């Protein structure tokens, strides 16, 4: 079922006939709920599913003008998702995030920890390394003069450079084309929050079971995740061989297997 009530993010639900567990999927910047197309079939056999399009993305791109006029923060974007949960009367759920969406999931645990049963963080962003910081700086310097799709294609190739990642690149570039230049700039401002926020998260371990699922070839983000897992007792890491950043698209069978098994272990 598909919904977009007034003032809420566009969202889809897939009810399960008997399960009481909900799984909420949160995509990354420039994507949409369509990135989860390789998860839906397997997941809906076990759980109730909720997929959201974040503000300005997918079918939430016409969300209320007053929201779009605000300066974006991870807190405000996270609260958008919370409003959908409230609307659907979902008291708690398991959350699956991808890329920048993993920061939103982690922030959900910070703002409303009682509503997060577990977290699956795929292609997790836990720190911007020197290379990604240079890329972000370049983006900030040129975002007002360079068409945003040039920037986005550059980012896609830097983050997902291998030939095996071609499908992921095309998927994210296709979805990013649905953004407008102003919307891209609003989301781009969030990059300034990443490192300070993640330093805080690293120092503050939460008692919420967390599974990181990373591609073994995700050269930009894997090492910081290893550091995060080493620092947090409730976290574990699965590295998928021959896989890059967008592991749910590149290796869906393994991603689904390890993440569904993990959620089952945390289910009541």
C-alpha positions in Angstrom: 0.0 0.0 0.0 1.2 3.5 -0.9 0.5 6.7 1.2 1.3 10.4 1.1 -1.0 12.1 3.6 -0.8 15.9 3.9 2.6 16.9 5.4 4.0 13.5 5.6 6.8 11.8 3.7 5.7 9.5 0.9 5.8 6.0 2.2 4.8 2.4 1.3 3.9 -0.4 3.6 3.8 -4.1 3.0 1.8 -5.7 5.8 2.5 -9.2 6.9 -0.4 -11.5 7.8 1.0 -12.6 11.2 4.2 -10.9 12.1 4.1 -8.1 14.7 7.6 -6.9 13.8 8.1 -3.8 11.6 11.2 -3.1 9.5 11.7 0.5 8.4 14.0 1.1 5.4 15.9 4.5 5.1 17.7 5.3 1.9 20.6 7.7 1.5 21.0 11.1 -0.1 20.2 11.2 -3.7 18.3 7.9 -3.6 14.7 6.9 -2.9 12.8 3.9 -1.5 13.3 2.3 -4.9 16.9 1.3 -3.9 15.3 -1.5 -1.8 13.7 -3.4 -4.7 16.1 -6.4 -4.1 15.1 -6.6 -0.5 11.3 -6.4 -0.6 10.6 -10.0 -1.8 12.7 -11.6 0.9 11.9 -9.3 3.8 8.1 -9.3 3.3 8.0 -13.0 3.9 9.0 -12.4 7.5 8.1 -8.8 8.6 5.8 -5.8 8.1 7.7 -3.3 5.9 7.8 0.4 5.8 9.7 2.3 3.1 10.0 6.0 3.1 11.1 8.6 0.6 13.1 11.3 2.5 12.2 14.9 2.0 13.0 16.1 -1.5 13.6 12.6 -2.7 11.5 10.2 -4.8 7.8 11.0 -4.4 8.4 13.2 -1.4 9.9 15.8 -3.8 6.8 18.0 -3.5 6.6 17.9 0.3 5.3 21.0 2.0 7.0 24.2 0.9 7.6 25.3 4.5 9.6 22.1 5.1 11.7 22.7 1.9 12.4 26.2 3.0 14.0 25.2 6.2 17.7 24.5 6.7 18.2 20.8 6.7 19.7 19.1 9.7 19.9 15.4 10.5 17.5 16.1 13.4 14.8 17.6 11.2 15.2 14.8 8.6 15.0 12.2 11.3 11.9 13.8 12.8 10.2 13.5 9.3 10.6 9.7 9.7 9.3 9.8 13.3 6.1 11.5 12.1 5.4 8.7 9.7 5.8 6.1 12.5 3.4 8.2 14.7 0.9 8.4 11.8 1.0 4.6 11.3 1.0 4.0 15.1 4.2 2.0 14.9 5.6 2.1 18.4 8.9 0.4 17.7 10.7 -1.2 14.7 13.9 -2.6 13.3 15.7 -0.1 11.0 17.7 -0.7 7.9 19.7 2.2 6.5 22.0 2.6 3.5 24.9 5.0 3.1 23.9 8.5 4.5 20.6 6.9 5.6 22.6 5.0 8.3 23.3 8.4 10.0 19.5 9.1 10.1 18.9 5.6 11.6 21.6 6.2 14.2 20.2 9.6 14.9 16.7 8.0 15.4 18.3 5.8 18.1 19.6 8.9 19.7 16.4 10.9 19.6 13.9 8.0 20.3 15.9 5.0 21.4 12.8 3.3 22.8 11.5 3.0 19.3 14.5 1.3 17.8 14.7 -2.5 18.4 17.8 -3.0 16.2 19.8 -1.3 13.5 21.2 -2.7 10.2 23.6 -0.2 8.7 24.6 -1.0 5.2 27.5 0.9 3.5 27.6 2.9 6.7 29.1 6.4 6.8 30.8 6.8 10.2 33.5 9.3 9.2 34.5 11.2 6.2 38.2 10.4 5.4 40.6 12.8 3.8 39.6 11.8 0.3 35.9 12.2 0.9 36.6 15.5 2.7 38.5 16.8 -0.3 35.5 15.7 -2.5 33.1 17.5 -0.2 35.2 20.7 -0.2 35.3 20.6 -4.0 31.5 20.2 -4.0 31.0 23.2 -1.6 33.3 25.4 -3.8 31.5 24.5 -7.0 27.9 23.8 -6.0 26.7 27.3 -7.0 28.4 27.3 -10.5 28.4 23.6 -11.5 25.3 21.7 -12.5 24.5 19.4 -9.5 24.3 16.3 -11.7 27.9 16.8 -12.7 28.8 16.8 -9.1 26.6 13.8 -8.3 28.1 11.8 -11.1 31.6 12.6 -9.9 30.7 11.5 -6.4 29.1 8.3 -7.7 32.3 7.4 -9.6 34.6 8.2 -6.7 32.5 6.3 -4.1 31.6 3.4 -6.5 34.5 3.2 -9.0 34.6 -0.5 -9.9 32.9 -2.0 -12.9 30.9 -4.4 -10.6 29.4 -1.2 -9.1 27.9 0.0 -12.4 24.4 -0.9 -11.5 24.6 0.9 -8.2 26.0 4.0 -9.9 23.3 4.1 -12.5 20.6 3.5 -9.9 21.7 6.4 -7.8 22.4 8.8 -10.7 18.9 8.0 -12.0 17.3 8.8 -8.7 19.4 11.9 -8.2 18.0 13.3 -11.4 14.7 13.7 -9.7 16.2 16.2 -7.3 16.4 19.9 -8.3 19.5 22.0 -7.9 18.2 23.8 -4.7 17.3 20.4 -3.1 20.7 19.0 -3.9 22.3 22.0 -2.1 20.1 21.6 0.9 21.2 18.0 1.3 24.8 18.9 0.6 24.9 21.2 3.6 24.4 18.1 5.8 27.9 16.9 5.0 29.3 19.6 7.4 27.5 17.7 10.2 28.8 14.3 9.5 32.2 14.2 11.3 31.1 16.1 14.5 28.0 14.0 14.8 29.8 10.7 14.2 32.5 11.6 16.8 29.7 12.1 19.3 28.1 8.7 18.2 31.5 6.9 18.5 31.9 8.2 22.1 28.3 7.3 23.0 27.6 3.6 22.6 23.9 2.7 22.8 22.4 -0.6 24.1 20.8 -1.3 20.8 21.9 -4.3 18.8 23.6 -3.0 15.6 24.8 -4.9 12.5 27.1 -3.2 10.1 27.0 -4.7 6.6 29.8 -3.5 4.5 31.3 -4.3 1.1 34.9 -5.6 1.5 35.8 -3.2 -1.4 34.2 -0.1 0.1 37.5 1.6 0.4 36.1 5.0 1.6 34.0 3.9 4.5 35.0 0.4 5.7 38.0 1.2 7.8 36.1 3.8 10.0 33.3 1.2 10.5 35.9 -1.3 11.8 37.0 1.3 14.3 33.4 2.0 15.4 32.6 -1.7 15.9 35.8 -2.2 17.9 34.6 0.6 20.2 31.0 -0.6 20.7 30.1 -3.8 22.4 26.6 -4.0 21.0 27.9 -3.8 17.4 29.0 -6.4 14.9 30.3 -6.3 11.4 29.8 -8.5 8.3 32.1 -7.8 5.3 30.7 -9.0 2.0 33.5 -10.2 -0.4 33.8 -8.7 -3.9 31.4 -5.9 -3.0 31.5 -2.1 -2.8 29.6 0.6 -1.1 25.9 -0.2 -2.0 26.0 -3.7 -0.8 22.2 -4.2 -0.8 22.2 -3.8 -4.6 25.5 -5.4 -5.4 25.1 -8.5 -3.3 21.4 -8.7 -2.3 21.3 -12.4 -1.5 24.0 -12.1 1.1 22.8 -8.8 2.4 19.3 -10.1 2.8 20.5 -13.4 4.5 22.7 -11.8 7.1 20.4 -8.9 7.9 17.2 -10.9 8.1 19.0 -13.5 10.4 20.2 -10.6 12.6 16.7 -9.1 12.9 15.2 -12.4 13.8 17.7 -12.7 16.6 16.5 -9.4 18.0 12.7 -10.0 17.4 10.4 -10.5 20.4 
